Amino acid sequence: MAKAPVLTLQADDFPRWYQDLINKAELADNGPVRGTMVIRPYGYGLWERMQADMDARIKGVGAQNAYFPLFIPQSYLTREAEHVEGFAPELAVVTHGGGKELEEPIVVRPTSETIINEYFSKWVQSYRDLPLLINQWANVVRWELRPRLFLRTTEFLWQEGHTAHATQEDAREFASRIQREVYGDFMENVLGMDVVLGRKTVRERFAGAINTLTLEGMMGDGKALQLGTSHELGQNFAKAFNTSYLSKDGAQEHVWQTSWGSTTRMIGALVMMHGDDNGLRVPPRLAHVQVVVLAIKDDEAVVAKVREVGERLRAAGVRVVVDDRTDTPFGRRAVDWELKGVPLRVEIGPRDLEAGTALLARRIPGGKEPVALDALADLLPKVLEEDQARLLQESRERRIARTVDVSTIDEAVEAAATGWGRIRWADLGPEGEAKLAEQGVSVRCLVAEDGSVPTADDAPGTVAVVARAY
């Protein structure tokens, strides 16, 4: 009798496969309030690695970390009309505290443009105070009607950057730099994710922004997922909060601003872009466990060798876990590590010890091969880099294979059934975009013919990338 699969198969039910994997790989659980989540240690370990790498990149472009309150006076949000209108359906509002009704309702932070501008307006006095580059690691709350772990939750973790500049040109270039150097490079070179960098349409733009830059990834089922955004805010918030400075010429000028963010949604993307029917596949550069060394049997010499190999691999700079829990069946442990997507397993039993070898299981391409124990410390770092490159290549090949050029709305809808469509923006336009939306298809981003990011919505030759999205 055939053994039942550990996970629902992707081809049978992709959403169910996703939920199965989140649960069985011990990434997260649903929280007690609808739409919230508990991130389990293995899932949080992925976030910690993401956070550390991103934090270094953010500091590398000159931003400093700060922290602003979770509670925001409701009046702050009403100062920028488009912003409050865009977020109104998602707001969580506190009306009582300390057993009393509050004089003014308090909004639980959905994003921090308003409260940060309240303080920017105090901190910025002169051109010498610019640029002001601030980043915050925090949680936010947006009341989600259709929650899904990591992808859309009422509360999630993120970083949000907020900057003030003397000129529009400086702000525009900084927003673009965040898209390219912080988000784009991280997603490709650490997460192993192929992403398309583009510009959002007016319909999809962040509420209160004059331009939104985005990074879009294709998931395993062909749908799109927005992985990060960088916004030019123009002077909208500066005027609402009177964030201004004295220029070199002695004139009082409003600043030009940006905001940008990435979230724990990247963990969901990791699952859906790299996962397979056997579980998660974690990119080696991201993995907090790159190699697990397993003792196959409860044998004193085997356990000693497993621990010795673990120490040698740590000394070689590899992030290692030694699994010598021989009171748990080996098969169960191997399946658990496979579900978690650890890139490499080194399996050692009595016969391997006699032969001076270990069995190396590679999670990303699959397969097992014997490797000399003495060769592991030199070999494994190279194998990890090979498998890192393989994940990026696979995700890029998937996007290319499942993206087609189309010329009509009907063709665009058909393309979105299995992947992405590309259609000239001049042929689609806002009217065609609205018709696509009626059928559950959105313009994920606008790109130039050569794949670069357009400088304007109506730039000649602009192409719209359309898809169904999470």
Buried (B, 14 or more C-beta within 10 A) or exposed (E): EEEEEBBBEBEEEBEEBBBBBBBBBBBBBBBEEEBBBEBBEBBBBBBEBBBEBBBEBBEEBEBEEEEBEBEBBBEBBBBBEEBBEBBEEBBBEEEEEEEEEBEEBBBBBBBBBBBBBBBBBEEBEEBEBBBBBBBBBBEBBBBBEEBBBBBBBBBBBBBBBBBBBBBBEBBBBBBBBBBBBBBBEBBBBBBBBBBBBBBBBEEBBBBBBBBBBBBBBBBBBBBBBBBBBBBBBBBBBBBBBEBBBBBEEEEEBBBBBBBBBBBBBBBBBBBBBBBBBBBBBBBBBBBBBBBBBBBBEEBEEBBEBBBBBBEBBBEBEBBBBBBBEBEEEBEEBBBBBBBBBBBBBBBBBEEBBEEEBBBBBBBBEEEEEEBEBEEBBEBBBEBBEEBBBBBBEBBBEBBEEBBBEBEEBEBBBBBBEEBBBBBBBEBBEEEBBEBBEEEEBBBBBBBBEEEEBBEEBEBEEBBBBBBBBB
